[in-house]
Each structure stands twice: as structure tokens, then as C-alpha cells.
Amino acid sequence: MIRVLVAVAFPGRQEVLELDLPEGSTVRDAIVAANLRERFPGIDPGAFEVGIWSRVVSAATLLRDGDRVELYRALKADPKDARRARARLKPSTRSRSGP
């Protein structure tokens, strides 16, 4: 047996589930064992990108003991674009002409 975590985060609700799975289990097996369709009605776990410890992998990837399976939802805004927009709104307090 191997022990893995399945992490899911949605606005207002996050869960990290600990599962015991047989050796040779895949990311897909972990998602099915986590019963995400029941825990989060209205979502399709197969529609999300998945990863292990912040690295995108396929659902067929074999798991190892201690892996953390993560489901990635689409971002509403690109973080870099959002930061640029915030920076444009605030003038710099630093002088660029020197001391």
C-alpha cells in the first residue's frame, strides 16, 4: 500500500484528502478513490489539469508513496497581467534620479 494526498481548491472551499491505495495506482485512481464528484457536486474531475507536487502530469502517471495529487482549475486572470495592472495604478515612491 502507498499513502497519497489529493488536494482540491475552489473559491471558498479547499480539501486535502489522505488515501491509502494499492501499489501501481495512478493519478486517475487517486482521483476516483477521493470521490470528488460526491464531495464537489457539479464538477467534472476529468476536466482539470492534474499534477504531483506542483508539476503537471498525465492522469496515467504512476504514484509513489507520499505523492500529493493536485487538481488545477483555470485561473480567472493571469497573475502577471494582474500585477502589471496594479503597478500601473500606483506611482512609484522611489526617486529614479538618485539621492
Secondary structure, DSSP 4 states (H G I P E B T S, - for coil): -EEEEEEEEETTEEEEEEEEE-TT-BHHHHHHHTTHHHHSTT--GGGSEEEETTEEE-TTPBP-TT-EEEEEPPPSS-HHHHHHHHHHHS--SS-SS--
